[in-house]
Every structure is written in structure tokens, then in C-alpha cells.
Amino acid sequence: MATIHKRSGKWEYRVSYKDPITGKYRNKTHGGYIRKADCEEAARKLEMDKSNNVNLSKKDVSFSEYFKEWIETYKLEGRSKSTVNRYYFTKKVIEKHFPDEKLKDVTRKEYQLFMNEFGKKRTLVTMQKYQSFIHQMVVDAIEEGIIHRDFTKNVDLIAGRESKKEDDKFLEPADYVNLIKISKAKSGFSNVSSTMIYLATQTGMRYEEVTALTWDKINFDNSTILVNKAYRRDETELQKTKTPSSVRTLTISDECLEVLRNYKYEQQLYFKSIDYINDPDFVFRTKYRTLVQSKTVNDSLKDLLNLINSKKIVSFHDIRHTHISYLMDTGMNPKFVSKHAGHKDLKTTLKYYTHLFDKTSLQQNIELKDIFDNITNEHKPSDDND
């Protein structure tokens, strides 16, 4: 039970409770009430919270303060710096829109208005990502007994920018083949970006996998590439691949091998001429002794696509989408393609690469029409009156 007493002419309550984390008993006090009845009512509400298993030690924690604590408790271990930075960016956005507001006081209406404002300059995909961060935090806060309702539930996500359409993430086969040809023609140490693009067309490797590639991972005798590291711009050391299944050995063509062999010769010759040791031995370290950043390689890709008059301008990562769809379109075994892509399961491959190229889609429609035309022709009623 709460104790009520007067201090310096004003009323104050004290409520004893057990901290659910430490197991120790603590006191929650609050004073300054002019009327005893007001103090008793506040104490009664606190006692009710206690009986409902509310975590009184964090009852008054602010939205942003708890989000920060949540990040540092659950989201730092084993995550890349870029992912952690996204969590902290979310915290800054919360601080801006909910300055000093207690977590328990946030309403669904307030949160909806916040997401409306947040979404004005963002795509739906981006909004879904940040909504998932906050929703996860809310679920944990409910589990801790700090709040009782999920104010993120059934919130409408209204994006101000359109997400990229699925079809815009794939090159058509003719453009893909032309990209292979032009990137190969322009490959060389004087054009590192084109060489990276060419390798991506041949392997479906991600940008961070291509950039992290070192010469010891290329086996020129067996025509293979071992993919087991990933590059992150804001990290000082190479990181693990996206998932454990992303670690894989890829077989490459003789043509690709020859491009890499010539490129390696040019790179080594140049570094020797300036007495530079390429350590670690990055395949795509430039003559400026730097690695090619994502924007640079995407700008180069755009130039190449314009040169071949491509129907679409895609990103470097979209080469991966096209590569995998191209393999599926040629009839390769989906399980092999899934392993080749480094997906954790076949479901991922089928979910993201069910794209049909225009030519294939047209052919499938013709075949569908033929199936039912043939059924009709084969089962025409007989002219006999017997």
C-alpha cells in the first residue's frame, strides 16, 4: 500500500515495488500536491499499475530514451555499423518528433501523424524498415511491462516517393548481353568500374562482395572464386557476408578468367612501378590506391547502359537480379541457382526472381493460347448424327 505524508506543507506519496530486472525492492515517490485527495489519487493509479505488472522503474522513461536503451541492449551485437547507424538515425527522428514525451503517453494518433510526416520524402520500403524498428521496440516494451498497448499497430504507411517497380530492377536479355559485351570491352586497370560490372554480370555477386574480393580468393587453375567477405564503407576491416549461406564458391568462364588475368597483370605492373604494396591484396584497388565506392560504379553503369541504348537504367545490385533471372529463364535448376546466388533457401530465390522477361512472357502467352486452342480442336463434336 502507498504511504501518504506531508512534507514542507505539501502532500507526498511513496509506493514500494519490486524491480523486475534486479529483484530488489525500490520506492517510487512524488510530492508537491496541494490537496491530499490529489496525492491519494496519483498513488492509487500507481498502485493499479503495480497490480497490472507495469515496470515502475521505467514508467516515466521517454520514448527516445527507451529506444536508445533498446538499441544498446538488443541491436549492437553482430550488426554492421551501417545497420547500427540506421537504428541511431531512427532515435534522432524520434527525439525530433517526440521531445521528452514519455513512452507510456504516446498515442496511436500521435504516432500516425509522425509517420505521415516521416513518409513525405521516403519510399514505402524505407518506411516499412523504420516502422519495423519501432514496432520491435514497442513489443519489447510491452513485454517489460512499461506499456500495455502497441501504438504502431495498424498504422497506415503513406509514402511520398514511389518505390522502384519490380520490372525496373531487371534488364531485358538483349540489353543484358550487350552490357556483358561492352563492360568486357572496357575492362582493364584503367577502368576498374567496368571490370567490376563485368564480373557482376558473370557471377551475380553483390557490390560489397565484389569490392571485398582479394586475389587469393580467385583460383585461376580451377576457374573459381571464393566469396566469403563483404566490404562496408564505414568499417575498417572486411566483414562477414550478408548471411552464412552467402559464403560460396562460384565457377567462372574462361573468358572471365582471361579478363581477370589481364587486369591483374596491369594492376601489379602499375603498383610495382610506384613501389606500392597492395595489402590486403584487393582485386579492385584503383591506381589511386582506393576502392571504388558504390556511387562511382553506379555512375559508370549508367554510362554503359546509355551507350548500348538500354531500355532501362538499373543499379549495380540490379545486375544481380538480372543475372539470377537470366539463369532461371534459361531453365537452370532453381536449387542450383539458389546456391549460386547465396540465398539461405529456395523460397528466397523463387520469391524475388519470378520475373519474366518480355520475350519469355510473350512466348508463354502463345503457348498458353495453343494449349486451349488444341483442346478445343481435339474435342470438336462429331458431324455424325448416329
Steps between C-alpha positions, in 0.01 A plus 500: 500500500609857435593724790384861497664773706553873509840654428565873516130573492424284194387142455726220379447129433737204512430168325721196558553262209726214389732576208430222243858511371706511822244336732568770760233711670494869416284802583321728258434841656338816374400817685389859463124434523295780654199279568532165677226354275710568188801329656288198598358475145848504345618234745191290423577507127858395570380212718269395217795503257693287746218247520496490116873410500609837362877546530497797739876550476456604135147635516610855426768422241478713187436352155846592366678403822348152497569458128868578563510252789329242279760546224789461741346194665379304197631645173874564520642150517581338165367781282686711248574862572265611220211305656576642846511849347146447367382419851662815639353706214157372607577616856585851372172513306310393814677769706398763246133401481447386861724728710492382863169316449463200728471165324182419691334821375552442126165447327422326173376832358826676588699217348289505182560875459871440554511228229303726263765769536790252488369342179472819294848462348537123529400186314270237644790255531696748713198573717438130557859458614486776762148403606632148569775642725252693713247217504765257631584746778132540592454122521797478740367793706167319537686184601687700766174638637580863420201548269186295432408584143676490164458851359668389174231242424289556186672829424467604135830553320456772238812551291583828330729336246430202277701184554680354204271271304600135491534497121739795518748286694574277202666550163346326202718216361622696195608794717658262752705333225603840363605611849716189531664579167567870562617455861738227385632721219566785743642282779854565614696670773434837337126437545450316828125572516438329165694195618288484816184527290621225267573269793153568643338405168694173507440403864206693650726610786386788721688833496640438850620152396666624180671787683627272779649249255874432541724323250551195722126423466529454122622155400631533145570127478148388595316801351328584828443795733451457874253754639543529877539869588303822461614863481336774706602858432488603864688196634878476533505124441322266260177360638318170479275443201132595521404152626693177565353357179659790308836329548534305176734392223410623152615351172596757237542475125833487319423842350443651844817335625698653215361848572603467865843362409576796270362744754718351775810533283427869433432571867812327627715669237371843603537445874854371446585813302401724794644263761159443661397187692133413455422377851253346536526388141173651374405408146325831442742744661549784255816681389408760764537219757134526594197275462217593266201640685142402421406834344800491267429153367129583460587812302724289274222245457259775397749618236537148360123447487456828314770395253308183411165687494360279775126516557561535873759660727563261787728499804804283559294277731242459223765322293475228763121486456540477123775238521290269715185553294701430186621167643146406601369604159745268323359209697775445755407301810354744760689325783829553319413864431409552867834360615685698232331821619578429865138505609415340833220296344325429172200704614711816483605425143145430385359798687730760351576350161163405356548784250425414139686674222276658232602244237442206736166640614385535137607144423320366808180676396523347153553156652204552735279598208616194302417266791135602506471534123623142469255380765217658305617356169555153643151484649286640222154335491457235232294579193346150511135488604530143629 
